[in-house]
Amino acid sequence: MPQNGYQQGFAANPSAIAYQKRLYPWAIAKLMPSMQRAIVGRFRSRSDADGHLLYLRQLMPQATLVVVFDLQPD
C-alpha cells in the first residue's frame, strides 16, 4: 500500500513526521458522528486516493468515506 512508507520508522522523529505528512497530502477520511473524521489512509496523488476509495467502498458500503486534501501547516 502507498501509505506504508509514511508509517514506518518515523515515530521517533517529530520533524520527520511533519515532512512525511507534506509528502502525502491526499487522504481518505471516514466521516463519523459529531463532525469528527478518522484518516484511513494517505496518498501522494489524488488519483491514488480515488482508486483506493473505490476499493474501500466495495469493502465497506455502509461507511461514509471522502477524499480530502489534508495539508496542515507546521
C-alpha positions in Angstrom: 0.0 0.0 0.0 1.3 3.5 -0.7 0.8 4.8 2.8 3.0 2.1 4.4 6.2 4.1 3.7 4.6 7.0 5.5 4.0 5.0 8.7 7.3 3.1 9.0 10.2 4.3 11.1 9.1 7.9 11.7 7.7 7.7 15.3 10.9 8.7 17.0 11.4 12.0 15.0 8.5 14.5 15.1 10.0 16.7 12.3 10.2 13.7 10.0 6.5 13.0 10.7 5.7 16.6 9.6 7.8 16.2 6.5 6.1 12.9 5.6 2.6 14.5 6.0 3.6 17.0 3.4 4.6 14.3 1.0 1.3 12.5 1.4 -1.3 15.4 1.3 -4.3 13.4 -0.1 -6.1 11.4 2.5 -9.2 9.2 2.7 -11.3 10.2 5.7 -14.1 8.2 7.3 -16.8 10.6 8.5 -18.2 9.9 11.9 -20.8 11.5 14.1 -20.3 14.9 15.8 -18.4 16.3 12.8 -15.4 14.1 13.5 -13.3 12.3 11.0 -10.7 9.5 11.0 -8.0 9.3 8.4 -8.0 5.9 6.8 -5.0 6.3 4.5 -2.7 8.9 3.0 -1.5 9.1 -0.6 0.8 11.2 -2.8 -1.7 11.8 -5.6 -5.4 12.3 -5.9 -5.8 9.5 -8.4 -4.2 7.0 -6.0 -6.6 8.2 -3.3 -9.6 7.9 -5.6 -8.7 4.4 -6.7 -8.3 3.2 -3.1 -11.6 4.9 -2.2 -13.4 2.8 -4.8 -11.9 -0.4 -3.3 -12.8 0.7 0.2 -16.4 1.5 -0.8 -16.7 -2.1 -2.1 -15.4 -3.4 1.2 -17.4 -1.1 3.5 -20.5 0.1 1.6 -22.1 1.4 4.8 -19.2 3.7 5.7 -19.1 7.4 4.6 -15.7 7.9 3.1 -14.4 11.0 1.3 -11.1 12.1 -0.3 -9.7 15.2 1.3 -6.6 17.4 0.8 -5.2 17.4 4.3 -2.1 19.6 4.3 -1.6 21.1 7.7 1.0 23.8 8.3 3.8 23.1 10.7 
